[in-house]
Amino acid sequence: MQIKFLYLVLAVMTIFILGAKEADADCLSGRYGGPCAVWDNETCRRVCKEEGRSSGHCSPSLK
């Protein structure tokens, strides 16, 4: 019973932490309209840096 509770607490904490990091990292791009795919990630990064985002991470839409 205690192990199940521990797994539940760890799962909730993981989801909370990942959700918080996602909210900080993702922002709507003003110019980029395509998907940020693995094979085209450099284009996403370049456009987002040109928009003034220091991390180079942005999204064409917020889902």
N, C-alpha and C positions, 0 to 999 in steps of 0.2 A: 504494500500500500504506500509506503514512504517513497519508494523508487518511482512509482507512477506520479506522485505529487511532485517530486523533483523534476521529472521529465516535463511535466506540464508547466512548471515555473520557468524552466530553461527555454521551452518553446515560446512561451509568451514574451519573455525577455528578448529572445532573438528576433521575433517578429517586430517588437517595439523598436529595437535598435536599428534594424534594417529599414523600417519605415521612416524613421527619423533621418537617416542618412540619405535616403532616396529623396525626401522632401528638400533637403539642403542642396543636393547635387543637381537636381533637374530644374530647368527653367525653360520657358517658351522662347524659341528662336524667332526673331523678327524677320529673318531672310531665308532660312533653310526650310524647304518644304518636303523633302523626302525622308524616308526612314533612315535612322542611324544604324545601318547594318554592320555586321562584323567586317565585311570586305570593303566597306566604304567609310569606316570610322574616322579616317584621317580628314576627309572632307568635312564631316561634322565638327571635328575638333578645330579645324582651321577657321570655319565660318564663325563658330562660337567665340573663338579668340578675337576675331575681327570685330565682333559685336561688343567686346570689352569684358568677356567672362574669363577670368584668369585661369580657371581650371580647364577650360576648353570643353566643358560638358553641357550640352543643352539638348532640347528635344523639339521636333517639329510640332508636337501636340502634347498636351498634358492629359493623360488618361487615368 
